[in-house]
Amino acid sequence: MTGSVARVGVKPRTPGQRGLPKPAATRLEITTAGATGDYNHYRTEQLPGDLDQAILLLTEEVLEGLRAEGWPVEPGDLGENVTLAGIPESALGPGAQLRLGDVVLEVSLACDPCTELYVLPYVGSERGPAFIRTLSGRRGWYARVVREGSLTPGTPVEVTRRASSAPAQ
């Protein structure tokens, strides 16, 4: 199963701000610790050194579904480092392995929606609980880095092992 990197994003640490939305970048340098120059408040403060949550992946399929439901979500809004095109959400899950150019990632766990998302201008505290419910099971996937490297939009992506451990087709 193949697709491509639609977008990469990082947010540098900025006093008083959380790690989202993630602005688009032209290149993403990936190390076992995560995306170079990226700040994620929760990961930094609550899970320091957790290599299972190094990179956050999201599919365009999820973004399109949310927009169809009336949420004006854009790539980067949910804090993802890598937005995937042409890869179905059903191909991802714990144990799935992806080759993105020279980079190899292994999906470790689902990213749960949290109140950090209330900072999005179309969410806020009033609509926050509804947005959290809507995102249940659709916030994206954390991945550990198996092989370091760099990514740019357009980098080819191949699912080399599906979450079910069945061979990718």
C-alpha positions in Angstrom: 0.0 0.0 0.0 1.5 3.3 -1.0 0.8 7.0 -0.6 2.8 10.1 0.1 3.6 12.7 2.7 1.1 15.5 2.1 2.5 17.9 4.7 5.0 18.1 7.5 4.8 20.4 10.5 6.7 21.6 13.6 6.0 24.2 16.2 9.0 25.6 18.0 8.7 26.2 21.8 7.1 29.6 22.2 6.5 30.8 25.8 2.8 30.7 26.7 1.8 28.6 23.7 1.0 24.9 23.4 2.3 22.6 20.6 -0.6 23.2 18.2 -1.5 24.0 15.6 1.7 22.9 13.9 2.7 25.3 11.0 3.8 23.7 7.8 7.5 23.2 7.3 9.4 22.5 4.1 11.5 19.7 5.7 11.2 17.6 8.7 14.3 16.1 10.4 13.4 13.0 12.3 15.5 11.5 15.1 14.5 8.8 17.5 13.5 11.5 20.0 11.1 13.1 17.4 10.9 16.0 15.0 13.9 18.3 15.4 12.7 21.8 16.6 9.2 20.6 17.5 7.6 21.3 20.8 4.7 19.3 22.2 3.7 20.5 25.7 2.1 17.3 26.8 4.9 15.1 25.5 7.6 17.3 26.9 6.0 17.9 30.3 4.3 14.6 31.0 6.2 12.0 29.0 9.8 13.1 28.7 11.9 10.5 26.9 8.9 8.4 25.7 10.2 7.3 22.4 6.9 5.6 21.6 5.4 9.1 21.1 8.1 10.6 18.9 6.0 11.5 15.9 2.3 12.1 15.4 0.8 10.9 12.1 -2.6 11.7 10.7 -4.3 10.8 7.4 -6.0 13.2 5.0 -8.9 10.8 5.2 -9.6 11.8 8.8 -9.3 15.5 8.0 -11.7 15.1 5.1 -14.2 13.3 7.3 -14.1 16.0 10.0 -14.6 18.7 7.4 -17.6 16.8 6.0 -19.0 16.8 9.5 -18.7 20.6 9.7 -15.4 21.0 11.5 -13.1 23.4 9.6 -10.0 21.5 10.6 -6.8 22.0 8.6 -3.6 20.0 8.4 -1.5 20.7 11.5 -4.5 21.7 13.6 -4.5 18.4 15.5 -0.8 18.7 16.2 0.4 16.1 13.7 3.9 16.2 12.5 3.1 14.2 9.3 -0.1 14.3 7.3 -0.4 11.2 5.0 -2.1 11.2 1.6 -3.4 8.0 0.0 -2.9 5.9 3.1 -6.3 4.7 4.5 -6.8 5.1 8.2 -7.6 1.4 8.4 -4.0 0.6 7.5 -2.7 2.3 10.7 -2.7 1.0 14.2 -0.3 -0.4 16.7 2.4 -2.5 15.0 1.9 -0.9 11.6 5.2 0.0 10.0 5.7 2.7 7.4 8.6 3.6 5.2 8.6 7.3 4.3 11.6 7.7 2.0 14.5 6.7 4.1 12.6 7.1 7.4 11.0 4.1 9.0 8.3 4.6 11.6 6.3 2.0 13.7 2.9 3.0 15.0 2.8 2.6 18.7 -0.5 3.9 20.0 -3.5 6.1 19.3 -3.4 9.7 20.2 -6.3 10.5 22.5 -8.2 13.8 22.0 -7.6 16.3 24.9 -8.6 19.7 26.1 -5.4 21.2 24.5 -7.6 21.3 21.3 -9.8 24.0 22.8 -7.2 26.6 21.6 -8.3 26.0 18.1 -10.4 29.1 17.0 -13.3 27.0 15.8 -13.4 25.0 19.0 -13.0 27.0 22.2 -14.4 25.9 25.6 -18.0 26.0 24.5 -17.6 23.6 21.6 -14.7 21.7 23.1 -16.5 18.8 24.6 -18.3 18.1 21.3 -15.1 18.3 19.4 -13.4 15.9 21.8 -16.3 13.4 21.3 -16.1 13.8 17.5 -12.3 13.1 17.5 -12.6 9.9 19.6 -10.6 7.3 17.7 -9.6 9.9 15.0 -6.9 12.1 16.6 -4.0 10.3 14.9 -1.3 7.8 15.7 1.9 8.1 17.6 4.9 6.4 16.2 8.4 5.4 17.3 11.3 6.1 15.0 13.0 2.9 13.7 15.2 4.7 11.2 16.0 8.4 11.3 16.1 10.7 8.3 14.3 13.7 6.7 11.0 14.2 5.0 9.5 16.7 2.7 6.0 17.0 1.2 5.8 14.5 -1.6 8.0 11.9 0.0 6.7 8.5 -1.0 5.1 6.4 1.8 4.8 2.6 1.9 2.9 0.7 4.6 5.3 -2.3 4.9 3.4 -3.9 7.7 -0.2 -3.4 8.6 -1.5 -3.1 12.1 -3.0 -6.6 12.0 0.6 -7.9 11.2 -0.8 -9.0 7.8 1.5 -8.2 4.9 0.8 -4.9 3.1 -0.8 -5.2 -0.3 
